[in-house]
Amino acid sequence: MTQLSRWPCARYVRIVWNARDLSLREIARVLKPGGVAVISDLALTEASVHGLTKLGLAATRSAIVFDTFPFQCIVTALRPLAR
C-alpha cells in the first residue's frame, strides 16, 4: 500500500518543469474546499509555495526530507473550506 492510497481521492500528477505555473494553477482549480495537495520536489519548493499562496491556497514547505534519495522537500497546500 502506498502512502497516497490512504486517501480516497489521491491522484498523482507530474509537474513538468517548463509548465510549473500552469500545473500550480490546475492544482488550485481542481482542489475542492478542504482538499489538500502534496508536492514532493527537489528544488523550487519556495516558488511552489509562493505560487499556490497567490492562488488562494494555504501553502507550507517542510524541512528537507532525508527518507528519500535524493533528498526532497514537501509542499502542502490546503484549499480553505467555503464559508
C-alpha positions, -999 to +999 in steps of 0.1 A: +000+000+000+014+034-010+013+064+012-012+081-012-036+052-013-047+060+023-066+090+008-098+082-010-093+106-039-055+106-041-041+114-076-005+116-088+003+145-111+037+151-126+046+187-127+065+195-158+094+219-152+087+243-180+049+244-171+051+248-134+028+278-132+003+261-154+005+230-132+000+250-100-030+268-115-045+235-124-040+221-089-056+252-074-085+250-099-095+214-092-088+212-055-121+211-036-127+231-004-110+213+024-088+194+000-051+190+003-024+189-024+010+174-016+040+182-038+074+165-034+102+183-052+139+185-053+140+222-059+119+253-064+097+245-034+096+281-023+084+291-058+056+265-055+046+278-020+046+314-034+025+304-065+000+284-045-004+311-019-011+337-047-038+313-060-056+314-026-043+282-010-027+279+024+007+265+014+037+255+035+070+239+029+086+212+050+122+209+060+143+186+039+131+150+040+160+127+045+139+095+039+143+098+001+173+100-022+179+125-035+167+145-005+135+164-012+111+190+004+074+186+007+049+214-002+015+210+014-014+232+001-048+234+017-080+248+000-099+266+028-134+254+035-160+276+018-179+299+043 
